[in-house]
Amino acid sequence: MSRPLVVLGVTGGIAAYKSADLIRRLRDQDLDVQVIATSSALKFVGETTFAALSAKPVITDIWDQAHNVEHVQLAKSADTIVVAPATADFLAHLVYGFANDALLATLLVAKCPVILCPAMHTEMWDNAATRENVATLRKRGYLVLEPGVGHLTGEDQGVGRLPEPIEIARVVKQVINRKSAELPKDLSGFNVLISAGGTRESIDPIRFIGNRASGKQGVALAISALSRGAKVTLVGANLTVPIPAGVEFISANSTHEMSEVMQLRAASNDVVIMNAAVADYYVKNPTDKKIKKNTNQLNLVLEETEDILSTLGKKRTSKQYLVGFAAETVSNSDELISMAMEKLTRKNVDLIIANSVSEHQGIGTDDNQAILVTHKTTINLPKSDKLTLADGIWDFIVKDLAKVA
């Protein structure tokens, strides 16, 4: 049985060196890789490197194999096309329908999902022309991943860095899985805001009050949304898993920080999912020096934190779909549903995802199960890995959105 084919387009940016690693990561996912490299890309990485890693000749010229109309044949056989890195110049050419090299010509023929991974200097990414080009490509159905933040060329740092290849490969695999199952990109055009992880409240510069949340479920929800075509913003609190490629990531370590970010971003998003496990209390007077162990007891004065989900429920826009989580230490499903229904009404949300948690279930684990609760229905999602559960959650949300519309 043949393996799914990924066409990897490499354009002329310094991040082209990461494309070599991406080939390896894609093949590790049991995918075949065919590289199309632009002439400028080959000034950064040699053709031999791409050929050796992909085990296929590299396509570099639209005039090669002209009698076979190679770019048409390749576009028809590809399961997905990934361009990594995608430079500002390349994005501009794609917007205006240029077909003056093998990669652009292949993309103009392609009917398969296309994933674009921009990488460039911060100023280029922030330029109005680039932002408009990205918005246009997203409207046309391209999956444009958000660039990462970090070291660029020379001493420069900022947004514009190509996401790590292993994370790009995860998104590619998810997109191919959906294509193989003939599932649509049903979140194209949607802006999605997701919180994940567990907040920490400082006691002193070293110690904190926290919880076991890892961020795995929130990250899975982000990956699933990306593969469906959404633009995803992930607000993360102390994640223990890698930030997925292609999201706009904002760090928010405390409940107060997360509340500020979620309120600032919520209004511009169509779907808001409050998945993070946030602290209900914070230390009123944390010290700026380490508390020494000199007594048998340590008394902390705790005050209630803001209820982020309730605040979002009060400020939500009329067309916004708001989702909350209810993690409870109960084993009785009827009791869990009752708690979720109460929370659904009190916090003015559309959906509560309820799950029973313990030290070995739900929080911090690789699998999970949940009950989806709305005012009209309850649906049990069986125990599975968290990405599969995330897919099930999004399946329900998309259908519920259609009903609301």
C-alpha positions as CSV (number, residue, x, y, z in Angstrom):
1,M,0.0,0.0,0.0
2,S,1.5,3.4,-1.0
3,R,2.1,6.0,1.6
4,P,0.5,9.4,1.5
5,L,2.6,11.9,-0.5
6,V,3.6,15.3,0.9
7,V,5.0,17.8,-1.6
8,L,7.4,20.0,0.4
9,G,8.1,23.4,-1.2
10,V,11.2,25.1,0.0
11,T,11.7,28.8,-0.7
12,G,14.7,31.1,-0.3
13,G,14.9,32.0,3.4
14,I,17.5,31.3,6.0
15,A,15.0,28.9,7.6
16,A,15.5,26.6,4.6
17,Y,18.0,24.6,6.7
18,K,15.1,23.5,8.9
19,S,13.4,22.0,5.9
20,A,16.0,19.2,5.9
21,D,14.9,18.2,9.4
22,L,11.2,18.5,8.4
23,I,11.8,15.9,5.6
24,R,13.0,13.5,8.3
25,R,10.1,14.3,10.6
26,L,7.5,13.8,7.8
27,R,9.1,10.4,6.8
28,D,9.0,9.4,10.5
29,Q,5.2,9.9,10.2
30,D,5.1,7.3,7.5
31,L,4.8,9.9,4.7
32,D,6.5,10.1,1.4
33,V,8.1,13.4,0.6
34,Q,8.8,15.1,-2.8
35,V,10.8,18.3,-2.5
36,I,10.3,21.3,-4.9
37,A,13.0,23.8,-4.2
38,T,13.2,27.3,-5.7
39,S,16.5,28.5,-7.1
40,S,16.9,30.9,-4.2
41,A,16.3,28.0,-1.7
42,L,19.3,26.1,-3.2
43,K,21.5,29.0,-2.2
44,F,20.9,28.1,1.4
45,V,20.7,24.2,1.2
46,G,22.1,22.1,-1.6
47,E,20.0,19.9,-3.8
48,T,21.9,16.8,-2.8
49,T,20.8,17.2,0.9
50,F,17.1,17.3,0.0
51,A,17.5,14.4,-2.4
52,A,19.3,12.2,0.1
53,L,16.8,12.8,2.9
54,S,13.7,12.4,0.7
55,A,15.1,9.5,-1.4
56,K,13.7,11.3,-4.4
57,P,15.1,13.6,-7.1
58,V,14.5,17.3,-6.2
59,I,12.3,19.3,-8.6
60,T,14.0,22.6,-9.3
61,D,12.9,23.8,-12.7
62,I,9.5,24.0,-14.3
63,W,11.2,23.0,-17.6
64,D,12.4,19.7,-16.4
65,Q,10.2,16.8,-17.5
66,A,8.2,19.3,-19.6
67,H,6.8,16.5,-21.7
68,N,5.2,14.9,-18.6
69,V,3.8,18.3,-17.4
70,E,5.3,17.4,-14.1
71,H,3.8,20.1,-12.0
72,V,0.3,19.0,-13.0
73,Q,0.9,15.4,-12.3
74,L,2.5,16.1,-9.0
75,A,-0.4,18.4,-7.9
76,K,-2.9,15.7,-8.7
77,S,-1.0,12.9,-6.8
78,A,-0.2,15.0,-3.7
79,D,-2.1,14.4,-0.5
80,T,-1.0,17.8,0.8
81,I,1.5,20.5,-0.1
82,V,3.6,22.2,2.6
83,V,5.7,25.3,1.9
84,A,8.3,25.7,4.7
85,P,9.7,28.2,4.8
86,A,7.3,30.5,2.9
87,T,9.0,33.8,2.4
88,A,7.2,37.2,2.1
89,D,8.2,37.3,-1.5
90,F,6.7,33.9,-2.2
91,L,3.4,34.7,-0.4
92,A,3.1,37.9,-2.5
93,H,3.6,35.9,-5.7
94,L,1.1,33.3,-4.7
95,V,-1.6,35.9,-3.9
96,Y,-1.3,37.3,-7.4
97,G,-1.3,34.0,-9.2
98,F,2.3,33.9,-10.5
99,A,3.4,30.6,-12.0
100,N,7.0,31.4,-13.0
101,D,8.6,28.5,-11.1
102,A,7.8,24.9,-10.5
103,L,6.5,25.4,-6.9
104,L,4.1,28.3,-7.8
105,A,2.9,26.4,-10.9
106,T,2.2,23.3,-8.8
107,L,0.2,25.3,-6.3
108,L,-2.0,26.8,-8.9
109,V,-3.0,23.4,-10.1
110,A,-3.4,21.8,-6.6
111,K,-6.8,20.7,-5.2
112,C,-5.3,19.1,-2.1
113,P,-4.9,20.9,1.3
114,V,-2.0,23.4,1.2
115,I,-0.2,24.4,4.4
116,L,1.9,27.5,4.3
117,C,4.6,28.1,7.0
118,P,5.8,31.7,6.8
119,A,9.3,32.6,8.0
120,M,10.8,36.0,7.8
121,H,12.1,39.0,9.8
122,T,9.6,40.5,12.2
123,E,9.3,43.8,10.3
124,M,8.4,41.9,7.1
125,W,5.8,39.8,8.9
126,D,4.3,42.9,10.5
127,N,4.3,44.8,7.2
128,A,0.8,45.7,6.0
129,A,1.3,44.1,2.6
130,T,2.3,40.8,4.2
131,R,-0.6,40.8,6.6
132,E,-3.0,41.5,3.8
133,N,-1.5,38.8,1.7
134,V,-1.8,36.3,4.5
135,A,-5.5,37.3,5.1
136,T,-6.2,36.9,1.4
137,L,-4.6,33.4,1.3
138,R,-6.6,32.3,4.4
139,K,-9.8,33.5,2.7
140,R,-8.9,31.3,-0.3
141,G,-8.7,28.2,1.9
142,Y,-4.9,28.0,2.5
143,L,-3.9,26.9,6.0
144,V,-1.4,29.6,7.0
145,L,0.4,28.7,10.2
146,E,1.5,31.5,12.5
147,P,5.3,31.9,12.7
148,G,7.1,31.3,16.0
149,V,8.9,33.7,18.2
150,G,12.7,33.5,18.8
151,H,16.1,33.9,17.2
152,L,16.1,35.1,13.6
153,T,19.2,36.0,11.7
154,G,22.2,37.7,13.4
155,E,21.3,39.2,16.7
156,D,17.7,39.7,15.9
157,Q,14.8,38.1,17.8
158,G,11.1,38.3,17.5
159,V,8.1,36.9,15.7
160,G,8.8,35.4,12.3
161,R,10.7,32.2,13.2
162,L,9.8,29.0,11.4
163,P,8.0,26.7,13.8
164,E,9.9,23.6,14.9
165,P,9.8,20.8,12.2
166,I,8.5,18.2,14.6
167,E,5.5,20.4,15.3
168,I,4.9,21.2,11.7
169,A,4.9,17.5,11.0
170,R,2.2,16.9,13.6
171,V,-0.1,19.4,11.9
172,V,0.6,17.9,8.5
173,K,-0.2,14.4,9.7
174,Q,-3.5,15.6,11.2
175,V,-4.4,17.4,8.0
176,I,-3.7,14.2,6.0
177,N,-5.7,12.1,8.4
178,R,-8.7,14.4,7.9
179,K,-8.3,14.3,4.1
180,S,-8.0,10.5,4.1
181,A,-11.3,10.4,6.0
182,E,-12.8,12.8,3.5
183,L,-13.5,15.3,6.3
184,P,-13.9,19.0,5.4
185,K,-12.0,22.0,6.6
186,D,-15.0,23.0,8.5
187,L,-13.4,25.8,10.5
188,S,-12.0,27.8,7.6
189,G,-12.5,31.5,8.2
190,F,-13.0,31.0,12.0
191,N,-10.9,32.7,14.6
192,V,-10.5,30.5,17.7
193,L,-9.2,31.4,21.1
194,I,-8.1,28.6,23.5
195,S,-6.6,28.7,27.0
196,A,-4.6,25.7,28.2
197,G,-2.4,24.6,31.1
198,G,-2.5,25.4,34.8
199,T,-2.0,28.8,36.4
200,R,0.4,29.4,39.3
201,E,0.0,31.9,42.1
202,S,3.2,33.1,43.8
203,I,3.9,32.5,47.5
204,D,7.5,33.8,47.3
205,P,10.0,34.0,44.4
206,I,10.5,30.2,44.5
207,R,7.2,28.7,45.6
208,F,3.7,28.8,44.2
209,I,0.2,27.4,44.5
210,G,-0.6,25.4,41.4
211,N,-2.2,22.3,39.9
212,R,-1.3,19.2,37.8
213,A,-2.7,20.6,34.5
214,S,-0.2,20.0,31.7
215,G,-2.0,21.8,28.8
216,K,-2.2,18.6,26.7
217,Q,-5.9,18.8,26.1
218,G,-5.8,22.5,25.2
219,V,-2.9,21.9,22.8
220,A,-4.8,19.0,21.2
221,L,-7.8,21.3,20.7
222,A,-5.5,23.8,19.0
223,I,-4.0,21.2,16.7
224,S,-7.4,19.9,15.7
225,A,-8.7,23.4,15.1
226,L,-5.7,24.2,12.9
227,S,-6.2,21.1,10.8
228,R,-9.8,22.2,10.2
229,G,-8.6,25.6,8.8
230,A,-9.0,27.9,11.8
231,K,-6.8,30.7,12.9
232,V,-5.9,29.8,16.4
233,T,-4.6,31.8,19.4
234,L,-3.4,29.7,22.3
235,V,-3.1,31.3,25.7
236,G,-0.8,29.0,27.7
237,A,-0.1,28.7,31.4
238,N,3.0,26.7,32.3
239,L,2.6,24.1,29.6
240,T,4.5,20.9,29.9
241,V,4.1,20.0,26.2
242,P,5.5,21.8,23.2
243,I,3.6,24.8,21.7
244,P,2.0,23.5,18.5
245,A,3.2,24.9,15.2
246,G,1.0,27.5,13.6
247,V,-0.8,29.0,16.6
248,E,-0.3,32.5,17.9
249,F,1.0,31.8,21.4
250,I,0.6,34.1,24.4
251,S,2.1,33.1,27.8
252,A,0.0,33.9,30.9
253,N,1.3,32.3,34.0
254,S,-1.1,33.5,36.7
255,T,-4.9,33.7,36.8
256,H,-4.7,37.5,36.7
257,E,-2.5,37.4,33.6
258,M,-4.7,34.9,31.9
259,S,-7.8,36.9,32.6
260,E,-6.3,40.1,31.1
261,V,-5.3,38.3,27.9
262,M,-8.5,36.3,27.5
263,Q,-10.6,39.4,27.9
264,L,-8.4,41.4,25.5
265,R,-8.6,38.8,22.8
266,A,-12.1,37.3,23.2
267,A,-14.1,39.9,21.3
268,S,-12.2,39.2,18.0
269,N,-12.8,35.5,18.1
270,D,-15.7,33.4,16.9
271,V,-15.1,30.5,19.3
272,V,-13.6,30.8,22.8
273,I,-12.6,27.7,24.8
274,M,-11.7,28.2,28.4
275,N,-9.8,24.9,28.9
276,A,-7.0,26.1,31.4
277,A,-7.2,24.9,35.0
278,V,-7.1,28.3,36.8
279,A,-6.5,28.9,40.5
280,D,-9.6,29.8,42.5
281,Y,-7.5,31.6,45.1
282,Y,-4.3,33.7,45.1
283,V,-1.9,34.6,47.9
284,K,-2.8,38.1,49.1
285,N,0.7,39.2,50.1
286,P,3.4,37.1,48.4
287,T,6.8,38.0,49.6
288,D,9.7,39.2,47.5
289,K,12.2,37.0,49.4
290,K,12.2,33.3,50.1
291,I,10.2,32.4,53.2
292,K,12.5,30.6,55.6
293,K,11.4,27.5,57.4
294,N,11.5,28.7,61.0
295,T,8.2,27.6,62.4
296,N,6.1,24.4,62.4
297,Q,3.3,26.2,60.5
298,L,3.0,28.6,57.6
299,N,-0.2,30.6,57.4
300,L,-1.2,32.1,54.0
301,V,-4.0,34.5,53.5
302,L,-5.8,33.6,50.3
303,E,-8.3,35.7,48.3
304,E,-10.6,34.6,45.6
305,T,-9.4,35.1,42.0
306,E,-11.6,36.5,39.2
307,D,-13.9,33.9,37.6
308,I,-12.6,34.3,34.0
309,L,-15.3,32.2,32.4
310,S,-18.1,34.2,34.1
311,T,-16.5,37.4,32.9
312,L,-16.2,36.1,29.4
313,G,-19.8,35.0,29.6
314,K,-20.9,38.5,30.6
315,K,-18.9,40.3,27.9
316,R,-19.4,37.8,25.0
317,T,-20.6,39.0,21.7
318,S,-23.9,37.9,20.3
319,K,-22.4,35.6,17.7
320,Q,-19.7,34.2,19.8
321,Y,-19.6,30.5,20.8
322,L,-18.3,30.1,24.4
323,V,-17.1,26.8,25.9
324,G,-16.1,26.0,29.4
325,F,-14.7,22.9,31.2
326,A,-15.8,21.3,34.4
327,A,-13.3,19.0,36.0
328,E,-14.9,17.4,39.0
329,T,-13.8,14.6,41.5
330,V,-17.0,12.7,41.1
331,S,-17.5,9.2,39.6
332,N,-21.3,9.4,39.2
333,S,-22.2,10.7,35.7
334,D,-25.6,12.0,36.8
335,E,-23.9,14.2,39.4
336,L,-21.3,15.3,36.9
337,I,-24.0,16.3,34.4
338,S,-25.9,18.2,37.1
339,M,-22.8,20.2,38.0
340,A,-22.2,21.0,34.4
341,M,-25.8,22.1,33.8
342,E,-25.6,24.5,36.8
343,K,-22.3,25.9,35.5
344,L,-23.7,26.2,32.0
345,T,-26.5,28.5,33.2
346,R,-24.5,30.4,35.8
347,K,-21.7,31.3,33.5
348,N,-23.7,32.0,30.4
349,V,-21.9,29.6,28.0
350,D,-23.0,27.4,25.1
351,L,-21.2,24.2,26.1
352,I,-19.6,22.7,29.2
353,I,-17.2,19.9,28.7
354,A,-17.4,17.9,31.9
355,N,-15.0,15.2,33.0
356,S,-14.3,13.3,36.2
357,V,-10.7,13.7,37.3
358,S,-8.3,12.2,39.7
359,E,-4.6,11.8,40.2
360,H,-4.5,9.2,37.4
361,Q,-7.3,10.4,35.2
362,G,-7.9,13.5,33.0
363,I,-5.4,16.1,34.4
364,G,-1.8,15.6,33.2
365,T,-2.6,12.2,31.5
366,D,-2.3,11.4,27.8
367,D,-6.0,10.3,27.6
368,N,-9.3,11.6,28.7
369,Q,-13.0,11.2,28.5
370,A,-15.8,13.7,28.7
371,I,-19.5,14.5,28.7
372,L,-20.6,17.4,26.4
373,V,-23.4,19.3,28.1
374,T,-25.6,22.0,26.5
375,H,-29.1,23.2,27.4
376,K,-30.6,20.7,24.9
377,T,-28.4,17.6,25.0
378,T,-25.7,15.6,26.7
379,I,-23.2,13.5,24.7
380,N,-20.7,11.0,26.1
381,L,-17.3,10.9,24.5
382,P,-15.5,7.7,25.3
383,K,-12.0,7.5,26.7
384,S,-9.4,8.1,24.1
385,D,-6.1,10.0,23.5
386,K,-6.6,13.7,23.9
387,L,-6.3,14.5,20.2
388,T,-9.0,12.1,19.3
389,L,-11.2,13.6,22.1
390,A,-10.4,17.1,20.7
391,D,-11.6,16.0,17.3
392,G,-14.8,14.7,18.9
393,I,-15.3,18.0,20.7
394,W,-14.8,20.1,17.5
395,D,-17.2,17.8,15.6
396,F,-19.9,18.6,18.1
397,I,-19.1,22.4,18.1
398,V,-19.2,22.6,14.3
399,K,-22.6,20.9,14.2
400,D,-23.9,23.1,17.0
401,L,-22.6,26.2,15.3
402,A,-24.5,25.2,12.2
403,K,-27.7,24.9,14.2
404,V,-27.2,28.3,15.8
405,A,-26.6,29.9,12.4
